[in-house]
């Protein structure tokens, strides 16, 4: 499964609690609808069954594909 951290500013993710968590085994994830007047930044970290998370800090900006 994956923990997804969302922020509205570069580097603004709060790694204490994920914004979203994917179901086990998925290979993609869609957020709920987000306002289209802001940029969103995401970091995704893998988590195993024991609760261990990787320490990935690679950030990507999300685009609203419906605009």
N, CA, C and O of each residue as an XYZ file, in Angstrom:
268
protein
N       0.841     -1.169      0.000
C       0.000      0.000      0.000
C       0.886      1.231      0.000
O       2.084      1.149      0.271
N       0.293      2.362     -0.303
C       1.042      3.604     -0.405
C       0.396      4.690      0.456
O      -0.828      4.801      0.526
N       1.229      5.472      1.097
C       0.784      6.661      1.811
C       1.064      7.853      0.908
O       2.175      8.014      0.404
N       0.058      8.677      0.710
C       0.165      9.828     -0.182
C       0.042     11.092      0.659
O      -0.918     11.269      1.409
N       1.031     11.961      0.520
C       1.075     13.214      1.273
C       0.832     14.352      0.287
O       1.499     14.444     -0.743
N      -0.116     15.208      0.605
C      -0.509     16.306     -0.279
C      -0.221     17.638      0.398
O      -0.392     17.778      1.609
N       0.217     18.610     -0.388
C       0.467     19.958      0.126
C       0.084     20.971     -0.944
O      -0.042     20.626     -2.119
N      -0.099     22.212     -0.536
C      -0.411     23.286     -1.488
C       0.796     24.175     -1.750
O       0.697     25.171     -2.467
N       1.931     23.814     -1.170
C       3.181     24.540     -1.408
C       4.310     23.524     -1.532
O       4.271     22.485     -0.873
N       5.304     23.794     -2.352
C       6.425     22.875     -2.471
C       7.064     22.619     -1.101
O       7.330     23.555     -0.347
N       7.304     21.349     -0.791
C       7.928     20.988      0.479
C       6.997     21.082      1.674
O       7.456     20.959      2.810
N       5.711     21.296      1.461
C       4.777     21.508      2.565
C       4.091     20.258      3.092
O       3.183     20.367      3.917
N       4.492     19.081      2.645
C       3.855     17.856      3.112
C       4.140     17.626      4.600
O       5.241     17.884      5.086
N       3.127     17.138      5.304
C       3.266     16.784      6.718
C       3.401     15.268      6.787
O       2.418     14.543      6.631
N       4.625     14.789      7.022
C       4.883     13.354      7.012
C       4.443     12.657      8.297
O       4.637     11.449      8.430
N       3.861     13.380      9.237
C       3.352     12.762     10.460
C       2.067     11.972     10.185
O       1.768     11.008     10.889
N       1.300     12.386      9.149
C       0.041     11.707      8.838
C      -0.237     11.839      7.344
O      -0.279     12.953      6.821
N      -0.428     10.707      6.644
C      -0.716     10.806      5.207
C      -2.079     11.432      4.945
O      -3.011     11.279      5.735
N      -2.180     12.136      3.831
C      -3.448     12.703      3.402
C      -4.375     11.598      2.900
O      -5.580     11.620      3.152
N      -3.798     10.637      2.187
C      -4.538      9.505      1.648
C      -3.696      8.244      1.838
O      -2.473      8.316      1.959
N      -4.360      7.096      1.863
C      -3.683      5.799      1.865
C      -4.369      4.926      0.835
O      -5.592      4.789      0.840
N      -3.580      4.335     -0.046
C      -4.157      3.494     -1.094
C      -4.518      2.122     -0.539
O      -4.062      1.726      0.533
N      -5.333      1.419     -1.281
C      -5.610      0.026     -0.972
C      -4.377     -0.804     -1.322
O      -3.610     -0.413     -2.202
N      -4.169     -1.936     -0.655
C      -3.035     -2.797     -1.001
C      -3.116     -3.275     -2.452
O      -4.196     -3.611     -2.939
N      -1.990     -3.304     -3.131
C      -1.904     -3.852     -4.476
C      -2.252     -2.923     -5.614
O      -2.112     -3.307     -6.775
N      -2.706     -1.702     -5.324
C      -3.060     -0.801     -6.423
C      -1.811     -0.245     -7.090
O      -0.743     -0.178     -6.481
N      -1.958      0.149     -8.344
C      -0.837      0.747     -9.076
C      -1.128      2.177     -9.509
O      -0.301      2.814    -10.162
N      -2.321      2.687     -9.138
C      -2.640      4.080     -9.413
C      -3.604      4.570     -8.336
O      -4.219      3.779     -7.621
N      -3.719      5.895     -8.237
C      -4.587      6.489     -7.226
C      -5.096      7.818     -7.756
O      -4.337      8.597     -8.333
N      -6.376      8.072     -7.560
C      -6.971      9.357     -7.921
C      -7.479     10.043     -6.670
O      -8.141      9.421     -5.840
N      -7.177     11.303     -6.533
C      -7.665     12.048     -5.370
C      -9.148     12.331     -5.529
O      -9.680     12.258     -6.637
N      -9.819     12.652     -4.433
C     -11.170     13.200     -4.569
C     -11.072     14.532     -5.334
O      -9.974     15.065     -5.490
N     -12.189     15.069     -5.806
C     -12.126     16.337     -6.530
C     -11.425     17.431     -5.711
O     -11.703     17.611     -4.525
N     -10.523     18.147     -6.361
C      -9.794     19.246     -5.726
C     -10.103     20.540     -6.470
O     -10.307     20.514     -7.683
N     -10.141     21.665     -5.770
C     -10.348     22.940     -6.467
C      -9.278     23.131     -7.540
O      -8.128     22.730     -7.361
N      -9.665     23.741     -8.646
C      -8.719     23.896     -9.752
C      -7.970     25.226     -9.729
O      -7.279     25.558    -10.692
N      -8.095     25.984     -8.657
C      -7.428     27.286     -8.610
C      -6.135     27.255     -7.804
O      -5.636     28.302     -7.393
N      -5.593     26.066     -7.576
C      -4.349     25.943     -6.807
C      -3.523     24.793     -7.347
O      -4.051     23.870     -7.968
N      -2.223     24.856     -7.107
C      -1.339     23.736     -7.429
C      -1.308     22.806     -6.225
O      -1.451     23.251     -5.087
N      -1.123     21.521     -6.475
C      -1.030     20.528     -5.415
C       0.258     19.745     -5.592
O       0.630     19.379     -6.707
N       0.924     19.496     -4.495
C       2.207     18.801     -4.485
C       2.044     17.502     -3.715
O       1.369     17.453     -2.686
N       2.675     16.446     -4.228
C       2.495     15.119     -3.654
C       3.826     14.403     -3.461
O       4.744     14.523     -4.271
N       3.903     13.651     -2.361
C       4.976     12.696     -2.120
C       4.286     11.375     -1.799
O       3.341     11.337     -1.010
N       4.762     10.292     -2.414
C       4.183      8.966     -2.195
C       5.242      8.079     -1.559
O       6.388      8.033     -2.007
N       4.836      7.373     -0.501
C       5.743      6.457      0.192
C       5.110      5.078      0.306
O       3.945      4.947      0.681
N       5.883      4.059     -0.020
C       5.409      2.688      0.128
C       5.381      2.318      1.607
O       6.233      2.745      2.386
N       4.382      1.512      1.979
C       4.286      1.014      3.363
C       4.006     -0.482      3.308
O       3.122     -0.919      2.571
N       4.757     -1.278      4.088
C       4.535     -2.726      4.090
C       3.532     -3.117      5.176
O       3.057     -2.267      5.929
N       3.216     -4.417      5.247
C       2.217     -4.914      6.198
C       2.622     -4.674      7.650
O       1.760     -4.572      8.523
N       3.921     -4.582      7.917
C       4.401     -4.344      9.280
C       4.358     -2.862      9.659
O       4.648     -2.504     10.801
N       3.996     -1.997      8.699
C       3.920     -0.562      8.971
C       5.191      0.202      8.665
O       5.260      1.405      8.917
N       6.208     -0.474      8.123
C       7.448      0.204      7.746
C       7.213      1.037      6.498
O       6.612      0.563      5.535
N       7.691      2.291      6.513
C       7.549      3.189      5.361
C       8.922      3.529      4.803
O       9.911      3.597      5.532
N       8.957      3.740      3.496
C      10.201      4.255      2.940
C      10.308      5.736      3.275
O       9.362      6.329      3.793
N      11.452      6.328      2.981
C      11.692      7.731      3.346
C      11.763      8.632      2.114
O      12.400      9.686      2.138
N      11.107      8.208      1.047
C      11.078      8.978     -0.186
C      10.687     10.433      0.077
O       9.768     10.700      0.852
N      11.383     11.371     -0.565
C      11.035     12.783     -0.469
C      10.849     13.413     -1.859
O      10.781     14.635     -1.993
N      10.767     12.556     -2.888
C      10.582     13.046     -4.250
C       9.162     13.593     -4.378
O       8.183     12.897     -4.112
N       9.079     14.835     -4.786
C       7.802     15.531     -4.851
C       7.412     15.775     -6.298
O       8.252     16.094     -7.139
N       6.124     15.621     -6.575
C       5.590     15.910     -7.904
C       4.397     16.839     -7.766
O       3.617     16.743     -6.819
N       4.273     17.736     -8.727
C       3.121     18.632     -8.731
C       1.989     17.951     -9.489
O       2.209     17.324    -10.525
N       0.763     18.085     -8.952
C      -0.402     17.493     -9.579
C      -1.127     18.513    -10.423
O      -1.149     19.700    -10.098
N      -1.719     18.050    -11.509
C      -2.467     18.907    -12.414
C      -3.915     18.472    -12.432
O      -4.206     17.276    -12.403
N      -4.826     19.427    -12.478
C      -6.231     19.113    -12.636
C      -6.461     18.826    -14.124
O      -6.392     19.729    -14.958
N      -6.731     17.580    -14.437
C      -6.867     17.175    -15.836
C      -8.188     17.596    -16.453
O      -8.375     17.468    -17.663
N      -9.099     18.091    -15.646
C     -10.426     18.469    -16.152
C     -10.514     19.943    -16.543
O     -11.570     20.388    -16.994
N      -9.449     20.705    -16.386
C      -9.496     22.125    -16.698
C      -9.104     22.350    -18.142
O      -9.081     23.491    -18.604
